[in-house]
C-alpha cells in the first residue's frame, strides 16, 4: 500500500511561500508514489474529551506541519502522529526571545538581547528604557517576538524613536537587540535537514538594513567557513528541528552571529539561487523516518 502524507496549512490563508512549499513537497512526494493530501488547520477538529485527545485527522503515515498553531500541533502529537517539525521545536522558533534563551549557554554567539517587560496595565512608566538604551546604545533593533519575512522589525536610531516604538508595542511581546553594524543589510541563510546543512546562500540589500528577499534583498551563491556550518547544525540540534533555516550575521572578525532560526523556511529563493533541490532532500528525510 502506498504511503500517505498530510500537509497541514493555516486555515485563514497562507503566504505565497507556503503555497510554493505545498506545491514542491507534493511534486517530490508524488515522484515516490506517496499520496499527498492538504488540510487546513480549521478543518481538523482536535479536542479533549473526558481527559483524552481525539482528532478528525485523516489517516496518514506522516504529517508535514506548515502552520504555527501550537495547540493543534501538540494535540496531533498526543493523538499519536509524528509531525515534521515537532510542536516543541515550532514553539521555540516562533518566539524569537525563546529561541535565544534555548540557544544560550551553548557557545553560540548571538547579539545582545533584552526581552521587553510584561505589561498587564500601562501606567506610563518608561524608566527601564534608560537601561535598555545604556546597554545597547544606538542604533538598535527592536523585533516583535512573533513575525517573519522581515516584518515587525524596526531600526531605532535615538531615544525618541525608542520611546515611540515602546508605546506602540507595550502590550506586544518584543525584544531589544544589539545592531550588528558589520552585517548591515546582509546575512547568510543556511538550510538544515536532519541535523545537516544541505544548502546556503548570502542575502544582501544595499538599500536597507534588512536582507530578507521579501524586503527586496538579493541572493548569491557563496562559500562559507566551516564555523558557519557548525553553528547552524548546532542550533538546529539544540532546538530539535527536522528542518529549518538558520540566519547568521557576520561579526567584526568574520565570525558567525546567530540572528534567527526559522522552523518553516521557504524553499523558493534558495532552490533558485543554489540549484539544490531542497524539497527533495526534505522528502527523502521524512520518508526515512
GISULCOR-V184543 format. One record per residue. N is the residue number from 1. RES is the residue in one small letter. SS is DSSP state (alpha for helix, beta for strand, coil for the rest). PSI is psi as a letter, one per 30 degrees, with the letter a starting at -180 (NA if undefined). Layout:
n=<N/N>
res=<RES/RES>
ss=<SS/SS>
psi=<PSI/PSI>
This chain:
n=<1/2/3/4/5/6/7/8/9/10/11/12/13/14/15/16/17/18/19/20/21/22/23/24/25/26/27/28/29/30/31/32/33/34/35/36/37/38/39/40/41/42/43/44/45/46/47/48/49/50/51/52/53/54/55/56/57/58/59/60/61/62/63/64/65/66/67/68/69/70/71/72/73/74/75/76/77/78/79/80/81/82/83/84/85/86/87/88/89/90/91/92/93/94/95/96/97/98/99/100/101/102/103/104/105/106/107/108/109/110/111/112/113/114/115/116/117/118/119/120/121/122/123/124/125/126/127/128/129/130/131/132/133/134/135/136/137/138/139/140/141/142/143/144/145/146/147/148/149/150/151/152/153/154/155/156/157/158/159/160/161/162/163/164/165/166/167/168/169/170/171/172/173/174/175/176/177/178/179/180/181/182/183/184/185/186/187/188/189/190/191/192/193/194/195/196/197/198/199/200/201/202/203/204/205/206/207/208/209/210/211/212/213/214/215/216/217/218/219/220/221/222/223/224/225/226/227/228/229/230/231/232/233/234/235/236/237/238/239/240/241/242/243/244/245/246/247/248/249/250/251/252/253/254/255/256/257/258/259/260/261/262/263/264/265/266/267/268/269/270/271/272/273/274/275/276/277/278/279/280/281/282/283/284/285/286/287/288/289>
res=<x/x/x/x/x/x/x/x/x/x/x/x/x/x/x/x/x/x/x/x/x/x/x/x/x/x/x/x/x/x/x/x/x/x/x/x/x/x/x/x/x/x/x/x/x/x/x/x/x/x/x/x/x/x/x/x/x/x/x/x/x/x/x/x/x/x/x/x/x/x/x/x/x/x/x/x/x/x/x/x/x/x/x/x/x/x/x/x/x/x/x/x/x/x/x/x/x/x/x/x/x/x/x/x/x/x/x/x/x/x/x/x/x/x/x/x/x/x/x/x/x/x/x/x/x/x/x/x/x/x/x/x/x/x/x/x/x/x/x/x/x/x/x/x/x/x/x/x/x/x/x/x/x/x/x/x/x/x/x/x/x/x/x/x/x/x/x/x/x/x/x/x/x/x/x/x/x/x/x/x/x/x/x/x/x/x/x/x/x/x/x/x/x/x/x/x/x/x/x/x/x/x/x/x/x/x/x/x/x/x/x/x/x/x/x/x/x/x/x/x/x/x/x/x/x/x/x/x/x/x/x/x/x/x/x/x/x/x/x/x/x/x/x/x/x/x/x/x/x/x/x/x/x/x/x/x/x/x/x/x/x/x/x/x/x/x/x/x/x/x/x/x/x/x/x/x/x/x/x/x/x/x/x/x/x/x/x/x/x>
ss=<coil/coil/coil/beta/beta/beta/beta/beta/beta/coil/coil/coil/coil/coil/coil/alpha/alpha/alpha/alpha/alpha/alpha/alpha/alpha/alpha/alpha/alpha/alpha/alpha/alpha/alpha/alpha/coil/coil/coil/beta/beta/beta/beta/beta/beta/alpha/alpha/alpha/coil/coil/beta/beta/beta/beta/coil/coil/beta/beta/beta/beta/coil/coil/coil/coil/coil/coil/beta/beta/beta/beta/coil/coil/coil/coil/alpha/alpha/alpha/alpha/alpha/alpha/alpha/alpha/alpha/coil/coil/coil/coil/beta/beta/coil/coil/alpha/alpha/alpha/alpha/alpha/alpha/alpha/alpha/coil/alpha/alpha/alpha/alpha/alpha/alpha/alpha/coil/coil/coil/coil/coil/coil/coil/beta/coil/coil/beta/beta/beta/coil/coil/coil/coil/coil/coil/coil/coil/coil/coil/coil/coil/alpha/alpha/alpha/alpha/alpha/alpha/alpha/alpha/alpha/coil/coil/coil/beta/beta/beta/beta/beta/coil/coil/coil/coil/coil/coil/coil/coil/beta/beta/beta/beta/coil/coil/alpha/alpha/alpha/alpha/alpha/alpha/alpha/alpha/alpha/alpha/alpha/coil/coil/coil/coil/beta/beta/beta/beta/beta/coil/coil/alpha/alpha/alpha/coil/coil/beta/beta/beta/beta/beta/beta/beta/beta/coil/coil/beta/beta/beta/beta/beta/beta/beta/beta/beta/coil/coil/coil/coil/coil/coil/coil/coil/alpha/alpha/alpha/coil/coil/beta/beta/beta/coil/coil/coil/coil/coil/alpha/alpha/alpha/alpha/alpha/alpha/alpha/alpha/alpha/alpha/alpha/alpha/alpha/alpha/coil/coil/coil/beta/beta/beta/beta/beta/beta/beta/beta/coil/coil/coil/coil/coil/beta/beta/beta/beta/beta/beta/beta/coil/coil/coil/coil/coil/alpha/alpha/alpha/alpha/alpha/alpha/alpha/coil/coil/coil/alpha/alpha/alpha/alpha/alpha/alpha/alpha/alpha/alpha/alpha/alpha/coil>
psi=<k/k/l/k/k/k/k/k/l/k/f/g/k/l/l/e/e/e/e/e/e/e/e/e/e/e/e/e/e/e/f/g/h/k/k/k/l/k/k/k/f/f/f/j/j/k/l/k/k/h/g/l/k/k/k/g/k/l/k/l/f/k/k/j/j/g/l/g/j/e/e/e/e/e/e/e/e/f/g/g/k/j/l/j/l/l/e/e/e/e/e/f/e/e/j/e/e/e/e/e/e/e/g/l/h/g/g/k/k/l/k/k/k/k/k/l/k/k/j/e/k/j/g/f/k/g/e/f/e/e/e/e/e/e/e/e/a/k/l/l/k/k/k/k/e/j/l/l/g/g/l/h/k/k/k/k/f/l/e/e/e/e/e/e/e/e/e/e/g/e/g/k/k/l/l/k/k/k/j/j/f/f/g/k/g/k/a/k/k/k/k/k/k/h/g/k/k/f/l/l/l/k/k/k/j/f/g/l/f/k/f/k/e/f/g/g/l/l/k/k/k/l/k/k/l/e/e/e/e/e/e/e/e/e/e/e/e/e/f/h/k/e/k/l/k/k/k/k/l/j/a/e/g/g/l/k/j/k/e/l/k/j/f/h/k/l/e/e/e/e/e/e/e/f/g/k/i/e/e/e/e/e/e/e/e/e/f/f/NA>
